Amino acid sequence: MTIQEAIEARHSVRAYKEQPLADEVVKVLEEEIAVVNHDAQLHVQLIMNEPKAFLGPFAKYGKFRGVSNYLVMAGKKADDLDERIGYYGEHLVLLAQTLGLNTCWVGLSYTKVPGTYVLDEGEKIACYIAIGYGETQGSSHKIKTIEQVSSTRAISPIWFKKGVEAALLAPTAVNQQKFSFEYVGMENGIHKVHAKKGFSLVGYTQMDLGIAKYHFEIGAGKDHFEWV
């Protein structure tokens, strides 16, 4: 499965089988997590065979079942931490999809279990990502139109439209899709795209923007443009 195929196949899954992660899958995930932590200055941790974080009232409210593997998405406090968490976390989510796993971003419906993760000085946990073999492959949800989240018009390149289409398949908190993309034009021979988050009482818009930007890059082709 390619990353583009993973974008189309991925859906949030909340119920998981009692099946340990395969050793070869764990190896690939841990190697990529190490790369992400180095490149993005994050402290992502893969926790396995630990069910307590997804037991109790919070998990029940989120309708989670059978979660015993998850990613702790953490990093040093910074203005752009949530966006980096979203961008690189979705990179790991789509990698997991290509490995035959299912996932779900989790903002609140979990419990922090002491001793299961490590935080260095100045770091905080932004969210968790449930990961494992789903009971189902999840289901699609209603999404906004291209026109509702972008400035698509006659002069917009085809790759820009493809980028927006991929972004619309990105997971966001309560499916709010509070992001937008604008094709700015060319500057010094380079196409420019502006992405921004919208307002939401739910929150998580900065993290959602990072997730959507990663999807946009996959759909559009990262070599076609630069962010402004």
C-alpha atoms as a printed R data frame, in Angstrom:
    type eleno elety resid chain resno       x      y       z
1   ATOM     1    CA   MET     A     1   0.000  0.000   0.000
2   ATOM     2    CA   THR     A     2   1.328  3.445  -0.928
3   ATOM     3    CA   ILE     A     3   0.909  6.472   1.341
4   ATOM     4    CA   GLN     A     4  -1.696  7.877  -1.075
5   ATOM     5    CA   GLU     A     5  -3.606  4.589  -0.845
6   ATOM     6    CA   ALA     A     6  -3.246  4.725   2.936
7   ATOM     7    CA   ILE     A     7  -4.855  8.184   2.959
8   ATOM     8    CA   GLU     A     8  -7.860  6.788   1.134
9   ATOM     9    CA   ALA     A     9  -8.072  3.595   3.232
10  ATOM    10    CA   ARG     A    10  -7.501  5.094   6.678
11  ATOM    11    CA   HIS     A    11 -10.486  5.631   8.976
12  ATOM    12    CA   SER     A    12 -10.540  6.141  12.728
13  ATOM    13    CA   VAL     A    13 -10.956  2.832  14.566
14  ATOM    14    CA   ARG     A    14 -11.952  2.624  18.244
15  ATOM    15    CA   ALA     A    15 -12.340 -1.136  18.790
16  ATOM    16    CA   TYR     A    16  -9.336 -3.470  18.551
17  ATOM    17    CA   LYS     A    17  -8.601 -7.178  18.539
18  ATOM    18    CA   GLU     A    18  -6.628 -8.800  21.373
19  ATOM    19    CA   GLN     A    19  -3.678 -9.338  19.048
20  ATOM    20    CA   PRO     A    20  -0.086 -8.287  19.816
21  ATOM    21    CA   LEU     A    21   1.706 -6.157  17.258
22  ATOM    22    CA   ALA     A    22   3.859 -8.300  14.961
23  ATOM    23    CA   ASP     A    23   7.597 -8.086  15.709
24  ATOM    24    CA   GLU     A    24   8.468 -6.865  12.211
25  ATOM    25    CA   VAL     A    25   5.795 -4.158  12.463
26  ATOM    26    CA   VAL     A    26   7.146 -2.996  15.830
27  ATOM    27    CA   LYS     A    27  10.655 -2.792  14.378
28  ATOM    28    CA   VAL     A    28   9.538 -0.562  11.493
29  ATOM    29    CA   LEU     A    29   7.469  1.668  13.784
30  ATOM    30    CA   GLU     A    30  10.207  2.111  16.369
31  ATOM    31    CA   GLU     A    31  12.798  2.920  13.709
32  ATOM    32    CA   GLU     A    32  10.541  5.589  12.185
33  ATOM    33    CA   ILE     A    33   9.642  6.987  15.604
34  ATOM    34    CA   ALA     A    34  13.355  7.474  16.270
35  ATOM    35    CA   VAL     A    35  13.689  9.386  12.990
36  ATOM    36    CA   VAL     A    36  10.631 11.541  13.788
37  ATOM    37    CA   ASN     A    37  11.871 12.341  17.286
38  ATOM    38    CA   HIS     A    38  15.218 13.441  15.868
39  ATOM    39    CA   ASP     A    39  13.921 15.417  12.894
40  ATOM    40    CA   ALA     A    40  10.946 17.077  14.620
41  ATOM    41    CA   GLN     A    41  12.423 17.403  18.113
42  ATOM    42    CA   LEU     A    42   9.564 15.385  19.609
43  ATOM    43    CA   HIS     A    43   9.366 12.636  22.235
44  ATOM    44    CA   VAL     A    44   6.959 10.135  20.688
45  ATOM    45    CA   GLN     A    45   6.806  6.799  22.532
46  ATOM    46    CA   LEU     A    46   5.259  3.483  21.468
47  ATOM    47    CA   ILE     A    47   3.557  1.802  24.439
48  ATOM    48    CA   MET     A    48   2.576 -1.847  23.983
49  ATOM    49    CA   ASN     A    49   0.459 -4.378  25.877
50  ATOM    50    CA   GLU     A    50  -0.815 -1.734  28.310
51  ATOM    51    CA   PRO     A    51  -4.630 -1.574  28.547
52  ATOM    52    CA   LYS     A    52  -5.087  0.717  31.558
53  ATOM    53    CA   ALA     A    53  -4.871  3.984  29.598
54  ATOM    54    CA   PHE     A    54  -8.019  3.028  27.715
55  ATOM    55    CA   LEU     A    55 -10.086  1.671  30.553
56  ATOM    56    CA   GLY     A    56 -12.428  3.674  32.734
57  ATOM    57    CA   PRO     A    57 -14.936  6.472  32.128
58  ATOM    58    CA   PHE     A    58 -12.886  8.514  29.648
59  ATOM    59    CA   ALA     A    59 -12.364  5.575  27.302
60  ATOM    60    CA   LYS     A    60 -15.976  4.476  27.690
61  ATOM    61    CA   TYR     A    61 -17.115  7.976  26.735
62  ATOM    62    CA   GLY     A    62 -14.904  7.780  23.636
63  ATOM    63    CA   LYS     A    63 -16.302  4.308  22.826
64  ATOM    64    CA   PHE     A    64 -12.841  2.718  22.874
65  ATOM    65    CA   ARG     A    65 -12.502 -1.014  23.339
66  ATOM    66    CA   GLY     A    66  -9.557 -3.387  23.351
67  ATOM    67    CA   VAL     A    67  -6.849 -0.710  23.106
68  ATOM    68    CA   SER     A    68  -3.585 -1.968  24.582
69  ATOM    69    CA   ASN     A    69  -1.101 -0.304  22.211
70  ATOM    70    CA   TYR     A    70  -0.756  3.429  21.662
71  ATOM    71    CA   LEU     A    71   1.579  6.261  20.812
72  ATOM    72    CA   VAL     A    72   2.250  8.914  23.438
73  ATOM    73    CA   MET     A    73   2.645 12.131  21.456
74  ATOM    74    CA   ALA     A    74   4.859 14.403  23.516
75  ATOM    75    CA   GLY     A    75   7.414 17.144  23.089
76  ATOM    76    CA   LYS     A    76   8.920 20.249  24.638
77  ATOM    77    CA   LYS     A    77   6.403 23.041  25.155
78  ATOM    78    CA   ALA     A    78   6.468 25.464  22.213
79  ATOM    79    CA   ASP     A    79   4.066 27.568  20.155
80  ATOM    80    CA   ASP     A    80   4.342 25.166  17.216
81  ATOM    81    CA   LEU     A    81   4.317 21.910  19.203
82  ATOM    82    CA   ASP     A    82   0.728 20.969  18.325
83  ATOM    83    CA   GLU     A    83   1.299 21.514  14.608
84  ATOM    84    CA   ARG     A    84   4.460 19.381  14.657
85  ATOM    85    CA   ILE     A    85   2.622 16.697  16.637
86  ATOM    86    CA   GLY     A    86  -0.130 16.685  14.012
87  ATOM    87    CA   TYR     A    87   2.183 16.662  11.003
88  ATOM    88    CA   TYR     A    88   4.584 13.973  12.173
89  ATOM    89    CA   GLY     A    89   1.930 12.010  14.058
90  ATOM    90    CA   GLU     A    90  -0.052 11.638  10.842
91  ATOM    91    CA   HIS     A    91   3.133 10.480   9.130
92  ATOM    92    CA   LEU     A    92   3.247  7.636  11.667
93  ATOM    93    CA   VAL     A    93  -0.500  6.992  11.349
94  ATOM    94    CA   LEU     A    94  -0.254  6.513   7.595
95  ATOM    95    CA   LEU     A    95   2.856  4.377   7.970
96  ATOM    96    CA   ALA     A    96   0.892  2.179  10.385
97  ATOM    97    CA   GLN     A    97  -1.895  1.896   7.801
98  ATOM    98    CA   THR     A    98   0.577  0.632   5.201
99  ATOM    99    CA   LEU     A    99   1.711 -1.982   7.750
100 ATOM   100    CA   GLY     A   100  -1.812 -3.368   8.132
101 ATOM   101    CA   LEU     A   101  -2.621 -1.526  11.367
102 ATOM   102    CA   ASN     A   102  -5.478  0.759  12.350
103 ATOM   103    CA   THR     A   103  -5.308  3.930  14.406
104 ATOM   104    CA   CYS     A   104  -7.275  6.701  16.070
105 ATOM   105    CA   TRP     A   105  -6.155 10.131  17.255
106 ATOM   106    CA   VAL     A   106  -7.242 10.610  20.881
107 ATOM   107    CA   GLY     A   107  -7.423 14.046  22.468
108 ATOM   108    CA   LEU     A   108  -9.182 13.413  25.773
109 ATOM   109    CA   SER     A   109 -10.553  9.862  26.053
110 ATOM   110    CA   TYR     A   110  -7.545  8.308  27.769
111 ATOM   111    CA   THR     A   111  -5.875  8.152  31.181
112 ATOM   112    CA   LYS     A   112  -2.197  8.904  31.744
113 ATOM   113    CA   VAL     A   113  -0.793  5.833  33.490
114 ATOM   114    CA   PRO     A   114   2.293  6.622  35.617
115 ATOM   115    CA   GLY     A   115   5.353  4.612  34.671
116 ATOM   116    CA   THR     A   116   4.260  3.929  31.104
117 ATOM   117    CA   TYR     A   117   5.996  6.936  29.528
118 ATOM   118    CA   VAL     A   118   8.865  9.326  30.168
119 ATOM   119    CA   LEU     A   119   8.763 13.119  30.017
120 ATOM   120    CA   ASP     A   120  11.931 15.166  30.033
121 ATOM   121    CA   GLU     A   121  12.113 18.621  31.596
122 ATOM   122    CA   GLY     A   122   9.800 21.104  29.872
123 ATOM   123    CA   GLU     A   123   7.901 18.428  27.929
124 ATOM   124    CA   LYS     A   124   4.182 17.741  27.828
125 ATOM   125    CA   ILE     A   125   1.810 15.188  26.327
126 ATOM   126    CA   ALA     A   126  -0.335 16.631  23.535
127 ATOM   127    CA   CYS     A   127  -2.437 13.546  22.787
128 ATOM   128    CA   TYR     A   128  -2.385  9.773  22.327
129 ATOM   129    CA   ILE     A   129  -2.854  7.712  19.177
130 ATOM   130    CA   ALA     A   130  -4.486  4.293  19.593
131 ATOM   131    CA   ILE     A   131  -2.845  1.704  17.353
132 ATOM   132    CA   GLY     A   132  -3.397 -1.984  16.630
133 ATOM   133    CA   TYR     A   133  -5.424 -4.450  14.610
134 ATOM   134    CA   GLY     A   134  -8.953 -3.105  14.381
135 ATOM   135    CA   GLU     A   135 -12.098 -5.166  14.675
136 ATOM   136    CA   THR     A   136 -13.151 -3.311  11.528
137 ATOM   137    CA   GLN     A   137 -11.471 -0.934   9.090
138 ATOM   138    CA   GLY     A   138 -13.644  1.945  10.291
139 ATOM   139    CA   SER     A   139 -16.005  3.967   8.150
140 ATOM   140    CA   SER     A   140 -15.957  7.219   6.222
141 ATOM   141    CA   HIS     A   141 -17.649 10.402   7.394
142 ATOM   142    CA   LYS     A   142 -19.196 13.360   5.629
143 ATOM   143    CA   ILE     A   143 -16.536 15.853   4.571
144 ATOM   144    CA   LYS     A   144 -16.581 19.439   3.358
145 ATOM   145    CA   THR     A   145 -16.232 20.399  -0.291
146 ATOM   146    CA   ILE     A   146 -13.045 21.682  -1.888
147 ATOM   147    CA   GLU     A   147 -14.656 25.106  -2.238
148 ATOM   148    CA   GLN     A   148 -15.394 25.280   1.496
149 ATOM   149    CA   VAL     A   149 -11.757 24.875   2.532
150 ATOM   150    CA   SER     A   150  -9.753 26.447  -0.283
151 ATOM   151    CA   SER     A   151  -9.404 29.273  -2.745
152 ATOM   152    CA   THR     A   152  -9.572 26.909  -5.715
153 ATOM   153    CA   ARG     A   153 -10.208 28.861  -8.908
154 ATOM   154    CA   ALA     A   154  -9.342 28.776 -12.607
155 ATOM   155    CA   ILE     A   155  -5.683 29.702 -12.094
156 ATOM   156    CA   SER     A   156  -5.101 27.096  -9.394
157 ATOM   157    CA   PRO     A   157  -2.829 24.246 -10.557
158 ATOM   158    CA   ILE     A   158  -4.200 20.703 -10.736
159 ATOM   159    CA   TRP     A   159  -1.787 19.597  -8.008
160 ATOM   160    CA   PHE     A   160  -3.297 22.215  -5.658
161 ATOM   161    CA   LYS     A   161  -6.745 20.666  -6.063
162 ATOM   162    CA   LYS     A   162  -5.302 17.194  -5.461
163 ATOM   163    CA   GLY     A   163  -3.642 18.488  -2.312
164 ATOM   164    CA   VAL     A   164  -6.921 19.864  -0.986
165 ATOM   165    CA   GLU     A   165  -8.690 16.604  -1.809
166 ATOM   166    CA   ALA     A   166  -6.102 14.703   0.241
167 ATOM   167    CA   ALA     A   167  -6.398 17.207   3.105
168 ATOM   168    CA   LEU     A   168 -10.160 16.678   3.215
169 ATOM   169    CA   LEU     A   169  -9.491 13.016   4.050
170 ATOM   170    CA   ALA     A   170  -7.371 13.980   7.056
171 ATOM   171    CA   PRO     A   171  -8.690 13.158  10.544
172 ATOM   172    CA   THR     A   172  -9.651 16.188  12.625
173 ATOM   173    CA   ALA     A   173 -11.140 16.604  16.105
174 ATOM   174    CA   VAL     A   174 -14.873 15.719  15.958
175 ATOM   175    CA   ASN     A   175 -14.504 15.924  12.163
176 ATOM   176    CA   GLN     A   176 -14.495 19.733  12.387
177 ATOM   177    CA   GLN     A   177 -12.155 20.376   9.403
178 ATOM   178    CA   LYS     A   178 -11.347 23.906  10.584
179 ATOM   179    CA   PHE     A   179  -8.555 24.546   8.092
180 ATOM   180    CA   SER     A   180  -8.163 26.244   4.733
181 ATOM   181    CA   PHE     A   181  -5.647 26.414   1.883
182 ATOM   182    CA   GLU     A   182  -4.932 29.283  -0.501
183 ATOM   183    CA   TYR     A   183  -2.913 29.163  -3.692
184 ATOM   184    CA   VAL     A   184  -0.955 32.413  -3.434
185 ATOM   185    CA   GLY     A   185   0.734 32.293  -6.838
186 ATOM   186    CA   MET     A   186   4.360 32.185  -7.970
187 ATOM   187    CA   GLU     A   187   7.312 34.004  -6.485
188 ATOM   188    CA   ASN     A   188  10.780 33.696  -8.000
189 ATOM   189    CA   GLY     A   189   9.527 30.771 -10.055
190 ATOM   190    CA   ILE     A   190   8.204 28.877  -7.020
191 ATOM   191    CA   HIS     A   191   4.525 28.165  -6.336
192 ATOM   192    CA   LYS     A   192   3.372 29.366  -2.912
193 ATOM   193    CA   VAL     A   193   0.564 27.935  -0.755
194 ATOM   194    CA   HIS     A   194  -0.803 29.367   2.477
195 ATOM   195    CA   ALA     A   195  -2.496 27.134   5.063
196 ATOM   196    CA   LYS     A   196  -4.325 28.424   8.112
197 ATOM   197    CA   LYS     A   197  -6.425 27.113  10.952
198 ATOM   198    CA   GLY     A   198  -9.916 28.284  11.766
199 ATOM   199    CA   PHE     A   199 -11.582 28.933  15.113
200 ATOM   200    CA   SER     A   200 -13.195 26.166  17.117
201 ATOM   201    CA   LEU     A   201 -14.550 25.874  20.648
202 ATOM   202    CA   VAL     A   202 -13.458 22.229  20.546
203 ATOM   203    CA   GLY     A   203  -9.805 23.181  20.148
204 ATOM   204    CA   TYR     A   204  -7.076 21.076  18.522
205 ATOM   205    CA   THR     A   205  -7.152 23.267  15.387
206 ATOM   206    CA   GLN     A   206  -3.366 23.726  15.341
207 ATOM   207    CA   MET     A   207  -2.856 19.963  15.552
208 ATOM   208    CA   ASP     A   208  -5.530 19.409  12.905
209 ATOM   209    CA   LEU     A   209  -3.720 21.888  10.643
210 ATOM   210    CA   GLY     A   210  -0.493 19.896  10.943
211 ATOM   211    CA   ILE     A   211  -2.345 16.704  10.010
212 ATOM   212    CA   ALA     A   212  -4.047 18.394   7.045
213 ATOM   213    CA   LYS     A   213  -0.779 19.915   5.807
214 ATOM   214    CA   TYR     A   214   0.841 16.483   5.765
215 ATOM   215    CA   HIS     A   215  -2.059 15.120   3.711
216 ATOM   216    CA   PHE     A   216  -1.882 18.136   1.376
217 ATOM   217    CA   GLU     A   217   1.810 17.517   0.712
218 ATOM   218    CA   ILE     A   218   1.148 13.872  -0.174
219 ATOM   219    CA   GLY     A   219  -1.721 14.748  -2.513
220 ATOM   220    CA   ALA     A   220  -0.075 17.753  -4.161
221 ATOM   221    CA   GLY     A   221   3.487 16.507  -4.273
222 ATOM   222    CA   LYS     A   222   5.893 18.269  -1.930
223 ATOM   223    CA   ASP     A   223   8.191 19.334  -4.765
224 ATOM   224    CA   HIS     A   224   5.506 21.430  -6.436
225 ATOM   225    CA   PHE     A   225   5.329 24.280  -3.921
226 ATOM   226    CA   GLU     A   226   6.526 25.966  -0.739
227 ATOM   227    CA   TRP     A   227   4.488 26.952   2.319
228 ATOM   228    CA   VAL     A   228   4.141 30.647   3.188
